[in-house]
Amino acid sequence: MSIQPIGIFDSGIGGTSVFKEITALLPHEHTLYLADSFNAPYGNKSKEHILALSIKNTEFLISKECKLIVVACNTATTNAIAELRNLYDIPFIGIEPAIKPAALSTQTKAIGILATKGTLSSELFHKTTDLYRHGIIVIEQIGDGIVSLIEDGRTYSEDMKSLLRIYLKPMLDANIDYLVLGCTHYPYLMPLLLEMLPKHVKIIDSGRAVARQTKSVLQQHYLLNTQTTCGNNQFYTNGNVAILDAILEHKYKVEYLQF
């Protein structure tokens, strides 16, 4: 099984930020990425709908003989990963907002979290946040509209800049020194965020931690690919192929999937 691919799914193209971290750490692994852009964003859907979509994505990746599945979507992780682990006998890696390092490192005792409604309203998010929010101010902001703009290829548009100004204002008013990105689409906002935020505000996302956890779980299950050649990376989307191709910098073949 070690030469079988790592499966990765997201509600669109955002999870490619996680894919890039995984392949940087594990260049010999084969990967298969599924972008469910047709149903993006997941963040405004019910828990039941998110679970149904996550099961559908999982079934597709299992049909492609993936050895491990990375749920490269904060909303799907917080709303569905527990059920997925109960349903399938395959390792799953999830992704959650990196609240812990921000809460433990803040000097101003104020941190901001930019995430989807589905993530911020989930039981798993509240459990994690409650562990670390004592003595600090946590500004939670729903990023309505951000995912849709990124999926439309309008990441650096004036509409996006206007949204970010609105979403960042209460955080800046509270004097945050850490901004946690709680959606895998959001790392693509980094150039804009670096322009808009004061220099002392540090930005944290979970991509690198997910890559390290993926490697650890592969080792635990004796599933690391020991080949020395570079892995093969496949991409499927039920959305706009050109947008996924562009975010991957035209380095890989992207196939349209009626899904």
Secondary structure, DSSP 8 states (H G I E B T S, - for coil): -TTS-EEEEESSSTTHHHHHHHHHH-TT--EEEEE-GGG---TTS-HHHHHHHHHHHHHHHHHTT-SEEEE--HHHHHHHHHHHHHH-SS-EE-----HHHHHHH-SSSEEEEEE-HHHHTSHHHHHHHHHH-TTSEEEEEE-TTHHHHHHTT-TTSHHHHHHHHHHHHHHHHTT-SEEEEESTTGGGGHHHHHHHS-TT-EEE-SHHHHHHHHHHHHHHTT------S---EEEEESS-HHHHHHHTTT-S-EEE---
